[in-house]
Amino acid sequence: MLRAVRALFVAGLAAFTVTALPARAETVGEVGVDWLGNDIMIDAVTDPKIKGVTCHVTYFDRSVIDRLKNGNWFEDPSNNSIACRQTGPIEIGDIELSKEGEEVFRSGLSLVWKNLLVTRIYDRKNDTLIYLAHSRELTDGSAKMSISTIPLYGQTVTWQNGKPQ
């Protein structure tokens, strides 16, 4: 029941953010953790502005039994992990080059405030794409994060606006 409510909310949130964040995620794995029905979900995320890069993001999906047992009905843990790899020829569009980077993916971890975010940062000095997965809560934030890098040095890379200097 709760998964159905959460799925409807996430679908509505996804429809709302589609225009702002065109990154797509496809669930490619679901690993059962325990007899309560808790699962580790694995999503493949493609960067909407960089072709040829795929990130795999993991997160925890609590079961209804776990929610009844432990409370905190509308929230999943902030635990997540990310691994990004080159999966084709790299073509880089008009990306943000600031140190703050650019959000490329967002998924709700709670009914209202907590999100799993993936932010891309370009490390100009080391010619590397950095992908940071982290959680955000409106009130407290979260120190749980994970990064993955795609080195561009020595790779054939097509830059839509020319390689930044």
C-alpha positions as CSV (number, residue, x, y, z in Angstrom):
1,M,0.0,0.0,0.0
2,L,2.7,2.5,1.0
3,R,4.8,1.6,-2.0
4,A,1.8,2.4,-4.2
5,V,1.3,5.8,-2.5
6,R,5.0,6.5,-2.8
7,A,5.1,5.4,-6.4
8,L,2.2,7.7,-7.2
9,F,3.9,10.6,-5.4
10,V,7.3,9.9,-7.1
11,A,5.6,9.7,-10.5
12,G,3.9,13.0,-9.9
13,L,7.2,14.6,-8.7
14,A,8.9,13.1,-11.7
15,A,6.3,14.6,-14.1
16,F,6.8,18.0,-12.4
17,T,10.6,17.9,-12.7
18,V,10.9,16.4,-16.2
19,T,11.1,19.8,-17.8
20,A,13.7,21.0,-15.3
21,L,15.8,17.8,-15.1
22,P,15.6,15.6,-18.3
23,A,18.0,12.9,-16.8
24,R,16.4,9.5,-17.1
25,A,16.8,6.6,-14.6
26,E,15.9,3.1,-15.3
27,T,15.8,0.5,-12.6
28,V,18.2,-2.3,-13.7
29,G,18.5,-4.2,-10.4
30,E,16.6,-5.0,-7.2
31,V,18.4,-7.0,-4.5
32,G,16.4,-8.3,-1.6
33,V,18.1,-7.5,1.7
34,D,16.0,-9.4,4.3
35,W,12.8,-11.2,5.0
36,L,11.0,-7.9,5.8
37,G,11.0,-7.0,2.1
38,N,13.7,-4.3,2.2
39,D,15.5,-3.9,-1.1
40,I,18.6,-2.3,-2.5
41,M,17.6,-0.6,-5.8
42,I,20.0,-0.1,-8.7
43,D,19.2,2.6,-11.3
44,A,21.0,3.4,-14.5
45,V,21.1,7.2,-15.0
46,T,22.1,8.9,-18.2
47,D,23.5,12.4,-18.2
48,P,21.2,14.5,-20.4
49,K,24.1,16.8,-21.5
50,I,26.8,14.2,-21.9
51,K,26.4,11.3,-24.3
52,G,28.4,8.2,-23.7
53,V,28.4,8.2,-19.8
54,T,26.1,6.1,-17.6
55,C,26.0,6.2,-13.9
56,H,24.6,3.4,-11.7
57,V,23.1,4.7,-8.5
58,T,22.1,2.5,-5.5
59,Y,19.6,3.4,-2.8
60,F,17.7,1.6,-0.1
61,D,13.9,1.0,-0.5
62,R,12.2,0.2,2.9
63,S,9.3,-2.3,3.0
64,V,5.9,-1.7,4.5
65,I,6.8,-4.2,7.3
66,D,9.9,-2.2,8.1
67,R,8.0,1.1,8.1
68,L,5.4,-0.4,10.5
69,K,8.1,-1.8,12.8
70,N,10.4,1.2,12.9
71,G,8.1,4.1,12.1
72,N,9.2,7.0,10.0
73,W,6.7,6.0,7.4
74,F,7.5,8.4,4.6
75,E,11.2,8.3,4.3
76,D,14.0,6.0,3.0
77,P,17.6,6.1,4.4
78,S,20.1,8.5,2.9
79,N,22.5,5.6,2.1
80,N,23.5,5.7,-1.6
81,S,26.4,4.9,-3.9
82,I,27.3,5.9,-7.4
83,A,29.6,4.4,-10.1
84,C,29.9,6.1,-13.5
85,R,31.6,4.8,-16.6
86,Q,32.1,5.6,-20.3
87,T,29.6,3.5,-22.2
88,G,30.0,5.0,-25.6
89,P,31.7,7.9,-27.5
90,I,31.7,10.9,-25.2
91,E,29.9,14.0,-26.6
92,I,29.7,16.9,-24.1
93,G,27.0,19.5,-24.6
94,D,26.5,22.9,-22.9
95,I,27.5,22.0,-19.4
96,E,27.9,24.2,-16.3
97,L,31.7,24.7,-15.7
98,S,31.5,26.4,-12.2
99,K,32.9,24.7,-9.1
100,E,29.3,24.2,-7.9
101,G,28.6,22.0,-10.9
102,E,25.2,21.1,-12.2
103,E,22.4,18.8,-10.9
104,V,21.7,16.1,-13.5
105,F,19.3,13.8,-11.6
106,R,17.0,14.0,-8.6
107,S,14.8,11.3,-7.0
108,G,12.6,11.5,-3.9
109,L,13.7,9.5,-0.8
110,S,10.8,10.7,1.2
111,L,7.2,11.8,0.6
112,V,8.1,15.5,0.8
113,W,11.6,16.8,1.5
114,K,14.5,14.4,1.1
115,N,16.0,13.8,-2.3
116,L,18.8,11.7,-3.8
117,L,20.7,14.1,-6.0
118,V,23.4,13.5,-8.6
119,T,25.6,16.6,-9.4
120,R,28.2,16.8,-12.2
121,I,31.3,18.9,-11.8
122,Y,34.0,19.4,-14.5
123,D,37.5,19.4,-13.0
124,R,39.2,21.5,-15.7
125,K,42.7,21.2,-14.3
126,N,42.6,17.3,-14.4
127,D,40.2,17.1,-17.4
128,T,37.8,14.9,-15.4
129,L,34.1,14.7,-15.0
130,I,33.1,14.1,-11.3
131,Y,29.6,12.8,-10.4
132,L,28.6,13.3,-6.8
133,A,25.6,11.4,-5.3
134,H,24.2,12.9,-2.1
135,S,21.0,13.3,-0.1
136,R,19.3,16.6,0.7
137,E,16.8,17.3,3.4
138,L,15.2,20.6,3.9
139,T,16.1,20.9,7.6
140,D,19.3,18.8,8.2
141,G,20.9,17.7,5.1
142,S,23.0,14.6,5.1
143,A,26.7,13.9,5.2
144,K,26.3,10.6,3.3
145,M,27.8,10.9,-0.2
146,S,29.6,9.0,-2.9
147,I,31.6,10.1,-5.9
148,S,32.7,8.7,-9.2
149,T,35.0,10.1,-11.9
150,I,35.3,9.9,-15.6
151,P,38.9,10.9,-16.7
152,L,38.8,12.5,-20.2
153,Y,42.6,12.7,-20.6
154,G,43.6,10.7,-23.7
155,Q,40.0,10.1,-24.7
156,T,38.4,11.2,-27.9
157,V,35.8,13.7,-26.7
158,T,33.6,15.9,-28.7
159,W,32.7,19.2,-27.1
160,Q,29.7,21.0,-28.5
161,N,31.1,24.5,-27.6
162,G,34.8,23.6,-27.8
163,K,36.9,22.3,-25.0
164,P,37.1,24.8,-22.1
165,Q,40.6,26.3,-21.6
